[in-house]
């Protein structure tokens, strides 16, 4: 049973593994930049100027497999 999962700043949870762009929310400091999104048309990432960074997408299946191999 998975008790917790930890995502690092260079990864995002997604439906498929692979590389993608994370479009950053740079305007909602009070909400800890909650509007960052893998969807380029998200209103907060667009209002932030469309700034993006490369990230690695991982599925929960990959996390489970990696965790099982390391225990």
mmCIF file as Biopython writes it, N, C-alpha, C and O atoms, coordinates in Angstrom:
data_model
#
loop_
_atom_site.group_PDB
_atom_site.id
_atom_site.type_symbol
_atom_site.label_atom_id
_atom_site.label_alt_id
_atom_site.label_comp_id
_atom_site.label_asym_id
_atom_site.label_entity_id
_atom_site.label_seq_id
_atom_site.pdbx_PDB_ins_code
_atom_site.Cartn_x
_atom_site.Cartn_y
_atom_site.Cartn_z
_atom_site.occupancy
_atom_site.B_iso_or_equiv
_atom_site.auth_seq_id
_atom_site.auth_asym_id
_atom_site.pdbx_PDB_model_num
ATOM 1   N N  . UNK A ? 1  ? 0.840  -1.178 0.000   1.0 0.0 1  A 1 
ATOM 2   C CA . UNK A ? 1  ? 0.000  0.000  0.000   1.0 0.0 1  A 1 
ATOM 3   C C  . UNK A ? 1  ? 0.883  1.239  0.000   1.0 0.0 1  A 1 
ATOM 4   O O  . UNK A ? 1  ? 1.794  1.351  0.820   1.0 0.0 1  A 1 
ATOM 5   N N  . UNK A ? 2  ? 0.624  2.161  -0.904  1.0 0.0 2  A 1 
ATOM 6   C CA . UNK A ? 2  ? 1.366  3.416  -0.968  1.0 0.0 2  A 1 
ATOM 7   C C  . UNK A ? 2  ? 0.862  4.335  0.122   1.0 0.0 2  A 1 
ATOM 8   O O  . UNK A ? 2  ? -0.333 4.625  0.191   1.0 0.0 2  A 1 
ATOM 9   N N  . UNK A ? 3  ? 1.760  4.797  0.974   1.0 0.0 3  A 1 
ATOM 10  C CA . UNK A ? 3  ? 1.371  5.700  2.057   1.0 0.0 3  A 1 
ATOM 11  C C  . UNK A ? 3  ? 1.597  7.154  1.698   1.0 0.0 3  A 1 
ATOM 12  O O  . UNK A ? 3  ? 0.903  8.031  2.212   1.0 0.0 3  A 1 
ATOM 13  N N  . UNK A ? 4  ? 2.555  7.428  0.824   1.0 0.0 4  A 1 
ATOM 14  C CA . UNK A ? 4  ? 2.809  8.791  0.373   1.0 0.0 4  A 1 
ATOM 15  C C  . UNK A ? 4  ? 3.573  8.758  -0.940  1.0 0.0 4  A 1 
ATOM 16  O O  . UNK A ? 4  ? 4.218  7.765  -1.275  1.0 0.0 4  A 1 
ATOM 17  N N  . UNK A ? 5  ? 3.491  9.846  -1.669  1.0 0.0 5  A 1 
ATOM 18  C CA . UNK A ? 5  ? 4.254  9.995  -2.909  1.0 0.0 5  A 1 
ATOM 19  C C  . UNK A ? 5  ? 4.919  11.353 -2.878  1.0 0.0 5  A 1 
ATOM 20  O O  . UNK A ? 5  ? 4.330  12.332 -2.421  1.0 0.0 5  A 1 
ATOM 21  N N  . UNK A ? 6  ? 6.125  11.410 -3.357  1.0 0.0 6  A 1 
ATOM 22  C CA . UNK A ? 6  ? 6.853  12.664 -3.374  1.0 0.0 6  A 1 
ATOM 23  C C  . UNK A ? 6  ? 7.230  13.003 -4.803  1.0 0.0 6  A 1 
ATOM 24  O O  . UNK A ? 6  ? 7.899  12.223 -5.480  1.0 0.0 6  A 1 
ATOM 25  N N  . UNK A ? 7  ? 6.803  14.161 -5.253  1.0 0.0 7  A 1 
ATOM 26  C CA . UNK A ? 7  ? 7.181  14.659 -6.570  1.0 0.0 7  A 1 
ATOM 27  C C  . UNK A ? 7  ? 8.217  15.748 -6.367  1.0 0.0 7  A 1 
ATOM 28  O O  . UNK A ? 7  ? 8.051  16.615 -5.509  1.0 0.0 7  A 1 
ATOM 29  N N  . UNK A ? 8  ? 9.268  15.710 -7.140  1.0 0.0 8  A 1 
ATOM 30  C CA . UNK A ? 8  ? 10.309 16.720 -7.049  1.0 0.0 8  A 1 
ATOM 31  C C  . UNK A ? 8  ? 9.995  17.849 -8.014  1.0 0.0 8  A 1 
ATOM 32  O O  . UNK A ? 8  ? 9.167  17.687 -8.911  1.0 0.0 8  A 1 
ATOM 33  N N  . UNK A ? 9  ? 10.641 18.979 -7.840  1.0 0.0 9  A 1 
ATOM 34  C CA . UNK A ? 9  ? 10.314 20.154 -8.647  1.0 0.0 9  A 1 
ATOM 35  C C  . UNK A ? 9  ? 10.566 19.950 -10.132 1.0 0.0 9  A 1 
ATOM 36  O O  . UNK A ? 9  ? 10.005 20.682 -10.948 1.0 0.0 9  A 1 
ATOM 37  N N  . UNK A ? 10 ? 11.383 18.990 -10.507 1.0 0.0 10 A 1 
ATOM 38  C CA . UNK A ? 10 ? 11.638 18.766 -11.926 1.0 0.0 10 A 1 
ATOM 39  C C  . UNK A ? 10 ? 10.718 17.700 -12.525 1.0 0.0 10 A 1 
ATOM 40  O O  . UNK A ? 10 ? 10.896 17.312 -13.679 1.0 0.0 10 A 1 
ATOM 41  N N  . UNK A ? 11 ? 9.733  17.219 -11.749 1.0 0.0 11 A 1 
ATOM 42  C CA . UNK A ? 11 ? 8.799  16.215 -12.255 1.0 0.0 11 A 1 
ATOM 43  C C  . UNK A ? 11 ? 7.356  16.644 -12.012 1.0 0.0 11 A 1 
ATOM 44  O O  . UNK A ? 11 ? 7.074  17.462 -11.136 1.0 0.0 11 A 1 
ATOM 45  N N  . UNK A ? 12 ? 6.458  16.083 -12.795 1.0 0.0 12 A 1 
ATOM 46  C CA . UNK A ? 12 ? 5.024  16.290 -12.594 1.0 0.0 12 A 1 
ATOM 47  C C  . UNK A ? 12 ? 4.319  14.953 -12.743 1.0 0.0 12 A 1 
ATOM 48  O O  . UNK A ? 12 ? 4.776  14.083 -13.484 1.0 0.0 12 A 1 
ATOM 49  N N  . UNK A ? 13 ? 3.214  14.791 -12.045 1.0 0.0 13 A 1 
ATOM 50  C CA . UNK A ? 13 ? 2.388  13.606 -12.244 1.0 0.0 13 A 1 
ATOM 51  C C  . UNK A ? 13 ? 1.612  13.761 -13.535 1.0 0.0 13 A 1 
ATOM 52  O O  . UNK A ? 13 ? 1.099  14.839 -13.831 1.0 0.0 13 A 1 
ATOM 53  N N  . UNK A ? 14 ? 1.525  12.689 -14.302 1.0 0.0 14 A 1 
ATOM 54  C CA . UNK A ? 14 ? 0.853  12.772 -15.597 1.0 0.0 14 A 1 
ATOM 55  C C  . UNK A ? 14 ? 0.294  11.409 -15.978 1.0 0.0 14 A 1 
ATOM 56  O O  . UNK A ? 14 ? 0.512  10.418 -15.280 1.0 0.0 14 A 1 
ATOM 57  N N  . UNK A ? 15 ? -0.424 11.370 -17.089 1.0 0.0 15 A 1 
ATOM 58  C CA . UNK A ? 15 ? -1.017 10.133 -17.579 1.0 0.0 15 A 1 
ATOM 59  C C  . UNK A ? 15 ? -0.050 9.249  -18.338 1.0 0.0 15 A 1 
ATOM 60  O O  . UNK A ? 15 ? -0.290 8.051  -18.487 1.0 0.0 15 A 1 
ATOM 61  N N  . UNK A ? 16 ? 1.053  9.829  -18.825 1.0 0.0 16 A 1 
ATOM 62  C CA . UNK A ? 16 ? 2.081  9.071  -19.530 1.0 0.0 16 A 1 
ATOM 63  C C  . UNK A ? 16 ? 3.455  9.586  -19.103 1.0 0.0 16 A 1 
ATOM 64  O O  . UNK A ? 16 ? 3.608  10.757 -18.757 1.0 0.0 16 A 1 
ATOM 65  N N  . UNK A ? 17 ? 4.448  8.701  -19.131 1.0 0.0 17 A 1 
ATOM 66  C CA . UNK A ? 17 ? 5.818  9.102  -18.829 1.0 0.0 17 A 1 
ATOM 67  C C  . UNK A ? 17 ? 6.417  9.842  -20.020 1.0 0.0 17 A 1 
ATOM 68  O O  . UNK A ? 17 ? 6.094  9.539  -21.169 1.0 0.0 17 A 1 
ATOM 69  N N  . UNK A ? 18 ? 7.275  10.795 -19.751 1.0 0.0 18 A 1 
ATOM 70  C CA . UNK A ? 18 ? 7.974  11.489 -20.828 1.0 0.0 18 A 1 
ATOM 71  C C  . UNK A ? 18 ? 8.315  12.915 -20.470 1.0 0.0 18 A 1 
ATOM 72  O O  . UNK A ? 18 ? 8.065  13.370 -19.354 1.0 0.0 18 A 1 
ATOM 73  N N  . UNK A ? 19 ? 8.888  13.612 -21.428 1.0 0.0 19 A 1 
ATOM 74  C CA . UNK A ? 19 ? 9.262  15.009 -21.232 1.0 0.0 19 A 1 
ATOM 75  C C  . UNK A ? 19 ? 8.127  15.912 -21.699 1.0 0.0 19 A 1 
ATOM 76  O O  . UNK A ? 19 ? 7.455  15.623 -22.689 1.0 0.0 19 A 1 
ATOM 77  N N  . UNK A ? 20 ? 7.923  17.007 -20.974 1.0 0.0 20 A 1 
ATOM 78  C CA . UNK A ? 20 ? 6.940  18.006 -21.382 1.0 0.0 20 A 1 
ATOM 79  C C  . UNK A ? 20 ? 7.291  19.346 -20.787 1.0 0.0 20 A 1 
ATOM 80  O O  . UNK A ? 20 ? 8.260  19.460 -20.037 1.0 0.0 20 A 1 
ATOM 81  N N  . UNK A ? 21 ? 6.521  20.355 -21.110 1.0 0.0 21 A 1 
ATOM 82  C CA . UNK A ? 21 ? 6.747  21.708 -20.601 1.0 0.0 21 A 1 
ATOM 83  C C  . UNK A ? 21 ? 5.754  22.014 -19.486 1.0 0.0 21 A 1 
ATOM 84  O O  . UNK A ? 21 ? 4.572  21.681 -19.572 1.0 0.0 21 A 1 
ATOM 85  N N  . UNK A ? 22 ? 6.263  22.656 -18.440 1.0 0.0 22 A 1 
ATOM 86  C CA . UNK A ? 22 ? 5.415  23.159 -17.364 1.0 0.0 22 A 1 
ATOM 87  C C  . UNK A ? 22 ? 5.370  24.665 -17.525 1.0 0.0 22 A 1 
ATOM 88  O O  . UNK A ? 22 ? 6.399  25.337 -17.450 1.0 0.0 22 A 1 
ATOM 89  N N  . UNK A ? 23 ? 4.168  25.197 -17.749 1.0 0.0 23 A 1 
ATOM 90  C CA . UNK A ? 23 ? 3.980  26.629 -17.928 1.0 0.0 23 A 1 
ATOM 91  C C  . UNK A ? 23 ? 3.776  27.252 -16.555 1.0 0.0 23 A 1 
ATOM 92  O O  . UNK A ? 23 ? 2.880  26.862 -15.807 1.0 0.0 23 A 1 
ATOM 93  N N  . UNK A ? 24 ? 4.621  28.227 -16.235 1.0 0.0 24 A 1 
ATOM 94  C CA . UNK A ? 24 ? 4.696  28.748 -14.880 1.0 0.0 24 A 1 
ATOM 95  C C  . UNK A ? 24 ? 3.718  29.868 -14.602 1.0 0.0 24 A 1 
ATOM 96  O O  . UNK A ? 24 ? 3.481  30.738 -15.441 1.0 0.0 24 A 1 
ATOM 97  N N  . UNK A ? 25 ? 3.159  29.829 -13.413 1.0 0.0 25 A 1 
ATOM 98  C CA . UNK A ? 25 ? 2.373  30.927 -12.851 1.0 0.0 25 A 1 
ATOM 99  C C  . UNK A ? 25 ? 3.357  31.741 -12.029 1.0 0.0 25 A 1 
ATOM 100 O O  . UNK A ? 25 ? 3.883  31.255 -11.028 1.0 0.0 25 A 1 
ATOM 101 N N  . UNK A ? 26 ? 3.607  32.965 -12.439 1.0 0.0 26 A 1 
ATOM 102 C CA . UNK A ? 26 ? 4.522  33.837 -11.700 1.0 0.0 26 A 1 
ATOM 103 C C  . UNK A ? 26 ? 3.798  34.991 -11.017 1.0 0.0 26 A 1 
ATOM 104 O O  . UNK A ? 26 ? 4.439  35.894 -10.479 1.0 0.0 26 A 1 
ATOM 105 N N  . UNK A ? 27 ? 2.454  34.968 -11.036 1.0 0.0 27 A 1 
ATOM 106 C CA . UNK A ? 27 ? 1.692  36.110 -10.528 1.0 0.0 27 A 1 
ATOM 107 C C  . UNK A ? 27 ? 0.935  35.846 -9.233  1.0 0.0 27 A 1 
ATOM 108 O O  . UNK A ? 27 ? 0.536  36.801 -8.566  1.0 0.0 27 A 1 
ATOM 109 N N  . UNK A ? 28 ? 0.723  34.608 -8.855  1.0 0.0 28 A 1 
ATOM 110 C CA . UNK A ? 28 ? -0.105 34.287 -7.679  1.0 0.0 28 A 1 
ATOM 111 C C  . UNK A ? 28 ? 0.746  33.888 -6.476  1.0 0.0 28 A 1 
ATOM 112 O O  . UNK A ? 28 ? 0.663  32.761 -5.989  1.0 0.0 28 A 1 
ATOM 113 N N  . UNK A ? 29 ? 1.555  34.820 -6.010  1.0 0.0 29 A 1 
ATOM 114 C CA . UNK A ? 29 ? 2.449  34.528 -4.896  1.0 0.0 29 A 1 
ATOM 115 C C  . UNK A ? 29 ? 1.683  34.120 -3.637  1.0 0.0 29 A 1 
ATOM 116 O O  . UNK A ? 29 ? 2.107  33.212 -2.923  1.0 0.0 29 A 1 
ATOM 117 N N  . UNK A ? 30 ? 0.567  34.779 -3.362  1.0 0.0 30 A 1 
ATOM 118 C CA . UNK A ? 30 ? -0.213 34.451 -2.157  1.0 0.0 30 A 1 
ATOM 119 C C  . UNK A ? 30 ? -0.756 33.028 -2.180  1.0 0.0 30 A 1 
ATOM 120 O O  . UNK A ? 30 ? -0.957 32.431 -1.122  1.0 0.0 30 A 1 
ATOM 121 N N  . UNK A ? 31 ? -0.997 32.473 -3.369  1.0 0.0 31 A 1 
ATOM 122 C CA . UNK A ? 31 ? -1.485 31.097 -3.507  1.0 0.0 31 A 1 
ATOM 123 C C  . UNK A ? 31 ? -0.345 30.139 -3.877  1.0 0.0 31 A 1 
ATOM 124 O O  . UNK A ? 31 ? -0.592 29.027 -4.342  1.0 0.0 31 A 1 
ATOM 125 N N  . UNK A ? 32 ? 0.892  30.572 -3.670  1.0 0.0 32 A 1 
ATOM 126 C CA . UNK A ? 32 ? 2.077  29.750 -3.929  1.0 0.0 32 A 1 
ATOM 127 C C  . UNK A ? 32 ? 2.140  29.278 -5.382  1.0 0.0 32 A 1 
ATOM 128 O O  . UNK A ? 32 ? 2.534  28.148 -5.669  1.0 0.0 32 A 1 
ATOM 129 N N  . UNK A ? 33 ? 1.740  30.173 -6.290  1.0 0.0 33 A 1 
ATOM 130 C CA . UNK A ? 33 ? 1.855  29.950 -7.734  1.0 0.0 33 A 1 
ATOM 131 C C  . UNK A ? 33 ? 1.085  28.708 -8.193  1.0 0.0 33 A 1 
ATOM 132 O O  . UNK A ? 33 ? 1.549  27.948 -9.043  1.0 0.0 33 A 1 
ATOM 133 N N  . UNK A ? 34 ? -0.101 28.525 -7.608  1.0 0.0 34 A 1 
ATOM 134 C CA . UNK A ? 34 ? -0.937 27.346 -7.884  1.0 0.0 34 A 1 
ATOM 135 C C  . UNK A ? 34 ? -1.345 27.231 -9.348  1.0 0.0 34 A 1 
ATOM 136 O O  . UNK A ? 34 ? -1.766 26.153 -9.768  1.0 0.0 34 A 1 
ATOM 137 N N  . UNK A ? 35 ? -1.240 28.282 -10.136 1.0 0.0 35 A 1 
ATOM 138 C CA . UNK A ? 35 ? -1.697 28.238 -11.526 1.0 0.0 35 A 1 
ATOM 139 C C  . UNK A ? 35 ? -0.698 27.663 -12.503 1.0 0.0 35 A 1 
ATOM 140 O O  . UNK A ? 35 ? -0.978 27.629 -13.702 1.0 0.0 35 A 1 
ATOM 141 N N  . UNK A ? 36 ? 0.467  27.206 -12.042 1.0 0.0 36 A 1 
ATOM 142 C CA . UNK A ? 36 ? 1.403  26.544 -12.957 1.0 0.0 36 A 1 
ATOM 143 C C  . UNK A ? 36 ? 0.722  25.310 -13.526 1.0 0.0 36 A 1 
ATOM 144 O O  . UNK A ? 36 ? 0.015  24.601 -12.811 1.0 0.0 36 A 1 
ATOM 145 N N  . UNK A ? 37 ? 0.934  25.052 -14.811 1.0 0.0 37 A 1 
ATOM 146 C CA . UNK A ? 37 ? 0.150  24.023 -15.481 1.0 0.0 37 A 1 
ATOM 147 C C  . UNK A ? 37 ? 0.904  23.435 -16.670 1.0 0.0 37 A 1 
ATOM 148 O O  . UNK A ? 37 ? 1.769  24.088 -17.254 1.0 0.0 37 A 1 
ATOM 149 N N  . UNK A ? 38 ? 0.570  22.203 -17.020 1.0 0.0 38 A 1 
ATOM 150 C CA . UNK A ? 38 ? 1.093  21.623 -18.259 1.0 0.0 38 A 1 
ATOM 151 C C  . UNK A ? 38 ? 0.240  22.052 -19.454 1.0 0.0 38 A 1 
ATOM 152 O O  . UNK A ? 38 ? 0.543  21.697 -20.593 1.0 0.0 38 A 1 
ATOM 153 N N  . UNK A ? 39 ? -0.814 22.807 -19.198 1.0 0.0 39 A 1 
ATOM 154 C CA . UNK A ? 39 ? -1.700 23.315 -20.244 1.0 0.0 39 A 1 
ATOM 155 C C  . UNK A ? 39 ? -1.296 24.758 -20.551 1.0 0.0 39 A 1 
ATOM 156 O O  . UNK A ? 39 ? -1.448 25.643 -19.709 1.0 0.0 39 A 1 
ATOM 157 N N  . UNK A ? 40 ? -0.789 24.987 -21.744 1.0 0.0 40 A 1 
ATOM 158 C CA . UNK A ? 40 ? -0.265 26.317 -22.096 1.0 0.0 40 A 1 
ATOM 159 C C  . UNK A ? 40 ? -1.334 27.397 -22.091 1.0 0.0 40 A 1 
ATOM 160 O O  . UNK A ? 40 ? -1.013 28.575 -21.932 1.0 0.0 40 A 1 
ATOM 161 N N  . UNK A ? 41 ? -2.595 27.023 -22.262 1.0 0.0 41 A 1 
ATOM 162 C CA . UNK A ? 41 ? -3.665 28.025 -22.315 1.0 0.0 41 A 1 
ATOM 163 C C  . UNK A ? 41 ? -4.246 28.377 -20.946 1.0 0.0 41 A 1 
ATOM 164 O O  . UNK A ? 41 ? -5.187 29.166 -20.864 1.0 0.0 41 A 1 
ATOM 165 N N  . UNK A ? 42 ? -3.701 27.808 -19.874 1.0 0.0 42 A 1 
ATOM 166 C CA . UNK A ? 42 ? -4.193 28.138 -18.529 1.0 0.0 42 A 1 
ATOM 167 C C  . UNK A ? 42 ? -4.062 29.640 -18.318 1.0 0.0 42 A 1 
ATOM 168 O O  . UNK A ? 42 ? -3.024 30.223 -18.632 1.0 0.0 42 A 1 
ATOM 169 N N  . UNK A ? 43 ? -5.112 30.271 -17.784 1.0 0.0 43 A 1 
ATOM 170 C CA . UNK A ? 43 ? -5.152 31.735 -17.698 1.0 0.0 43 A 1 
ATOM 171 C C  . UNK A ? 43 ? -4.002 32.320 -16.890 1.0 0.0 43 A 1 
ATOM 172 O O  . UNK A ? 43 ? -3.489 33.381 -17.248 1.0 0.0 43 A 1 
ATOM 173 N N  . UNK A ? 44 ? -3.582 31.664 -15.815 1.0 0.0 44 A 1 
ATOM 174 C CA . UNK A ? 44 ? -2.508 32.224 -14.996 1.0 0.0 44 A 1 
ATOM 175 C C  . UNK A ? 44 ? -1.145 32.073 -15.663 1.0 0.0 44 A 1 
ATOM 176 O O  . UNK A ? 44 ? -0.294 32.951 -15.524 1.0 0.0 44 A 1 
ATOM 177 N N  . UNK A ? 45 ? -0.929 30.996 -16.372 1.0 0.0 45 A 1 
ATOM 178 C CA . UNK A ? 45 ? 0.348  30.866 -17.079 1.0 0.0 45 A 1 
ATOM 179 C C  . UNK A ? 45 ? 0.402  31.827 -18.263 1.0 0.0 45 A 1 
ATOM 180 O O  . UNK A ? 45 ? 1.472  32.342 -18.588 1.0 0.0 45 A 1 
ATOM 181 N N  . UNK A ? 46 ? -0.736 32.075 -18.913 1.0 0.0 46 A 1 
ATOM 182 C CA . UNK A ? 46 ? -0.763 33.053 -19.993 1.0 0.0 46 A 1 
ATOM 183 C C  . UNK A ? 46 ? -0.536 34.456 -19.454 1.0 0.0 46 A 1 
ATOM 184 O O  . UNK A ? 46 ? 0.190  35.244 -20.062 1.0 0.0 46 A 1 
ATOM 185 N N  . UNK A ? 47 ? -1.152 34.779 -18.312 1.0 0.0 47 A 1 
ATOM 186 C CA . UNK A ? 47 ? -0.965 36.097 -17.699 1.0 0.0 47 A 1 
ATOM 187 C C  . UNK A ? 47 ? 0.482  36.297 -17.237 1.0 0.0 47 A 1 
ATOM 188 O O  . UNK A ? 47 ? 0.932  37.429 -17.058 1.0 0.0 47 A 1 
ATOM 189 N N  . UNK A ? 48 ? 1.192  35.210 -17.049 1.0 0.0 48 A 1 
ATOM 190 C CA . UNK A ? 48 ? 2.595  35.257 -16.632 1.0 0.0 48 A 1 
ATOM 191 C C  . UNK A ? 48 ? 3.544  35.341 -17.818 1.0 0.0 48 A 1 
ATOM 192 O O  . UNK A ? 48 ? 4.762  35.343 -17.638 1.0 0.0 48 A 1 
ATOM 193 N N  . UNK A ? 49 ? 3.010  35.410 -19.005 1.0 0.0 49 A 1 
ATOM 194 C CA . UNK A ? 49 ? 3.843  35.564 -20.194 1.0 0.0 49 A 1 
ATOM 195 C C  . UNK A ? 49 ? 4.220  34.274 -20.892 1.0 0.0 49 A 1 
ATOM 196 O O  . UNK A ? 49 ? 5.064  34.286 -21.788 1.0 0.0 49 A 1 
ATOM 197 N N  . UNK A ? 50 ? 3.617  33.162 -20.505 1.0 0.0 50 A 1 
ATOM 198 C CA . UNK A ? 50 ? 3.880  31.896 -21.181 1.0 0.0 50 A 1 
ATOM 199 C C  . UNK A ? 50 ? 5.253  31.310 -20.899 1.0 0.0 50 A 1 
ATOM 200 O O  . UNK A ? 50 ? 5.769  30.525 -21.694 1.0 0.0 50 A 1 
ATOM 201 N N  . UNK A ? 51 ? 5.847  31.685 -19.771 1.0 0.0 51 A 1 
ATOM 202 C CA . UNK A ? 51 ? 7.160  31.152 -19.400 1.0 0.0 51 A 1 
ATOM 203 C C  . UNK A ? 51 ? 7.020  29.667 -19.094 1.0 0.0 51 A 1 
ATOM 204 O O  . UNK A ? 51 ? 6.115  29.263 -18.364 1.0 0.0 51 A 1 
ATOM 205 N N  . UNK A ? 52 ? 7.918  28.851 -19.652 1.0 0.0 52 A 1 
ATOM 206 C CA . UNK A ? 52 ? 7.841  27.411 -19.397 1.0 0.0 52 A 1 
ATOM 207 C C  . UNK A ? 52 ? 9.222  26.848 -19.078 1.0 0.0 52 A 1 
ATOM 208 O O  . UNK A ? 52 ? 10.253 27.426 -19.424 1.0 0.0 52 A 1 
ATOM 209 N N  . UNK A ? 53 ? 9.205  25.709 -18.411 1.0 0.0 53 A 1 
ATOM 210 C CA . UNK A ? 53 ? 10.438 24.978 -18.094 1.0 0.0 53 A 1 
ATOM 211 C C  . UNK A ? 53 ? 10.225 23.517 -18.460 1.0 0.0 53 A 1 
ATOM 212 O O  . UNK A ? 53 ? 9.105  23.015 -18.371 1.0 0.0 53 A 1 
ATOM 213 N N  . UNK A ? 54 ? 11.298 22.823 -18.875 1.0 0.0 54 A 1 
ATOM 214 C CA . UNK A ? 54 ? 11.159 21.401 -19.182 1.0 0.0 54 A 1 
ATOM 215 C C  . UNK A ? 54 ? 11.074 20.591 -17.885 1.0 0.0 54 A 1 
ATOM 216 O O  . UNK A ? 54 ? 11.812 20.849 -16.934 1.0 0.0 54 A 1 
ATOM 217 N N  . UNK A ? 55 ? 10.174 19.619 -17.858 1.0 0.0 55 A 1 
ATOM 218 C CA . UNK A ? 55 ? 10.025 18.724 -16.716 1.0 0.0 55 A 1 
ATOM 219 C C  . UNK A ? 55 ? 9.848  17.298 -17.231 1.0 0.0 55 A 1 
ATOM 220 O O  . UNK A ? 55 ? 9.593  17.078 -18.415 1.0 0.0 55 A 1 
ATOM 221 N N  . UNK A ? 56 ? 9.987  16.346 -16.332 1.0 0.0 56 A 1 
ATOM 222 C CA . UNK A ? 56 ? 9.757  14.954 -16.659 1.0 0.0 56 A 1 
ATOM 223 C C  . UNK A ? 56 ? 8.415  14.526 -16.088 1.0 0.0 56 A 1 
ATOM 224 O O  . UNK A ? 56 ? 8.172  14.674 -14.890 1.0 0.0 56 A 1 
ATOM 225 N N  . UNK A ? 57 ? 7.553  14.003 -16.925 1.0 0.0 57 A 1 
ATOM 226 C CA . UNK A ? 57 ? 6.248  13.504 -16.488 1.0 0.0 57 A 1 
ATOM 227 C C  . UNK A ? 57 ? 6.402  12.057 -16.039 1.0 0.0 57 A 1 
ATOM 228 O O  . UNK A ? 57 ? 7.047  11.255 -16.714 1.0 0.0 57 A 1 
ATOM 229 N N  . UNK A ? 58 ? 5.811  11.731 -14.906 1.0 0.0 58 A 1 
ATOM 230 C CA . UNK A ? 58 ? 5.836  10.358 -14.406 1.0 0.0 58 A 1 
ATOM 231 C C  . UNK A ? 58 ? 4.433  9.929  -14.006 1.0 0.0 58 A 1 
ATOM 232 O O  . UNK A ? 58 ? 3.646  10.729 -13.502 1.0 0.0 58 A 1 
ATOM 233 N N  . UNK A ? 59 ? 4.133  8.669  -14.235 1.0 0.0 59 A 1 
ATOM 234 C CA . UNK A ? 59 ? 2.841  8.110  -13.846 1.0 0.0 59 A 1 
ATOM 235 C C  . UNK A ? 59 ? 2.964  7.474  -12.461 1.0 0.0 59 A 1 
ATOM 236 O O  . UNK A ? 59 ? 4.069  7.197  -11.995 1.0 0.0 59 A 1 
ATOM 237 N N  . UNK A ? 60 ? 1.849  7.251  -11.824 1.0 0.0 60 A 1 
ATOM 238 C CA . UNK A ? 60 ? 1.869  6.565  -10.538 1.0 0.0 60 A 1 
ATOM 239 C C  . UNK A ? 60 ? 2.412  5.148  -10.717 1.0 0.0 60 A 1 
ATOM 240 O O  . UNK A ? 60 ? 3.079  4.633  -9.820  1.0 0.0 60 A 1 
ATOM 241 N N  . UNK A ? 61 ? 2.144  4.512  -11.848 1.0 0.0 61 A 1 
ATOM 242 C CA . UNK A ? 61 ? 2.685  3.167  -12.109 1.0 0.0 61 A 1 
ATOM 243 C C  . UNK A ? 61 ? 4.206  3.180  -12.067 1.0 0.0 61 A 1 
ATOM 244 O O  . UNK A ? 61 ? 4.819  2.279  -11.494 1.0 0.0 61 A 1 
ATOM 245 N N  . UNK A ? 62 ? 4.813  4.184  -12.662 1.0 0.0 62 A 1 
ATOM 246 C CA . UNK A ? 62 ? 6.271  4.297  -12.635 1.0 0.0 62 A 1 
ATOM 247 C C  . UNK A ? 62 ? 6.768  4.513  -11.216 1.0 0.0 62 A 1 
ATOM 248 O O  . UNK A ? 62 ? 7.775  3.930  -10.815 1.0 0.0 62 A 1 
ATOM 249 N N  . UNK A ? 63 ? 6.079  5.335  -10.463 1.0 0.0 63 A 1 
ATOM 250 C CA . UNK A ? 63 ? 6.472  5.570  -9.071  1.0 0.0 63 A 1 
ATOM 251 C C  . UNK A ? 63 ? 6.390  4.267  -8.284  1.0 0.0 63 A 1 
ATOM 252 O O  . UNK A ? 63 ? 7.300  3.950  -7.519  1.0 0.0 63 A 1 
ATOM 253 N N  . UNK A ? 64 ? 5.309  3.508  -8.464  1.0 0.0 64 A 1 
ATOM 254 C CA . UNK A ? 64 ? 5.171  2.229  -7.762  1.0 0.0 64 A 1 
ATOM 255 C C  . UNK A ? 64 ? 6.302  1.276  -8.145  1.0 0.0 64 A 1 
ATOM 256 O O  . UNK A ? 64 ? 6.902  0.648  -7.273  1.0 0.0 64 A 1 
ATOM 257 N N  . UNK A ? 65 ? 6.598  1.162  -9.438  1.0 0.0 65 A 1 
ATOM 258 C CA . UNK A ? 65 ? 7.653  0.263  -9.906  1.0 0.0 65 A 1 
ATOM 259 C C  . UNK A ? 65 ? 9.004  0.667  -9.334  1.0 0.0 65 A 1 
ATOM 260 O O  . UNK A ? 65 ? 9.768  -0.185 -8.882  1.0 0.0 65 A 1 
ATOM 261 N N  . UNK A ? 66 ? 9.301  1.953  -9.351  1.0 0.0 66 A 1 
ATOM 262 C CA . UNK A ? 66 ? 10.568 2.456  -8.822  1.0 0.0 66 A 1 
ATOM 263 C C  . UNK A ? 66 ? 10.664 2.198  -7.314  1.0 0.0 66 A 1 
ATOM 264 O O  . UNK A ? 66 ? 11.711 1.788  -6.813  1.0 0.0 66 A 1 
ATOM 265 N N  . UNK A ? 67 ? 9.575  2.441  -6.608  1.0 0.0 67 A 1 
ATOM 266 C CA . UNK A ? 67 ? 9.566  2.227  -5.157  1.0 0.0 67 A 1 
ATOM 267 C C  . UNK A ? 67 ? 9.734  0.750  -4.831  1.0 0.0 67 A 1 
ATOM 268 O O  . UNK A ? 67 ? 10.459 0.404  -3.898  1.0 0.0 67 A 1 
ATOM 269 N N  . UNK A ? 68 ? 9.079  -0.121 -5.581  1.0 0.0 68 A 1 
ATOM 270 C CA . UNK A ? 68 ? 9.154  -1.556 -5.323  1.0 0.0 68 A 1 
ATOM 271 C C  . UNK A ? 68 ? 10.577 -2.072 -5.559  1.0 0.0 68 A 1 
ATOM 272 O O  . UNK A ? 68 ? 11.038 -2.945 -4.824  1.0 0.0 68 A 1 
ATOM 273 N N  . UNK A ? 69 ? 11.280 -1.550 -6.573  1.0 0.0 69 A 1 
ATOM 274 C CA . UNK A ? 69 ? 12.646 -1.980 -6.854  1.0 0.0 69 A 1 
ATOM 275 C C  . UNK A ? 69 ? 13.626 -1.506 -5.793  1.0 0.0 69 A 1 
ATOM 276 O O  . UNK A ? 69 ? 14.638 -2.161 -5.544  1.0 0.0 69 A 1 
ATOM 277 N N  . UNK A ? 70 ? 13.330 -0.359 -5.160  1.0 0.0 70 A 1 
ATOM 278 C CA . UNK A ? 70 ? 14.272 0.201  -4.202  1.0 0.0 70 A 1 
ATOM 279 C C  . UNK A ? 70 ? 14.078 -0.321 -2.775  1.0 0.0 70 A 1 
ATOM 280 O O  . UNK A ? 70 ? 14.879 -0.016 -1.892  1.0 0.0 70 A 1 
ATOM 281 N N  . UNK A ? 71 ? 13.027 -1.101 -2.548  1.0 0.0 71 A 1 
ATOM 282 C CA . UNK A ? 71 ? 12.807 -1.618 -1.175  1.0 0.0 71 A 1 
ATOM 283 C C  . UNK A ? 71 ? 13.348 -3.001 -0.992  1.0 0.0 71 A 1 
ATOM 284 O O  . UNK A ? 71 ? 13.240 -3.567 0.096   1.0 0.0 71 A 1 
#
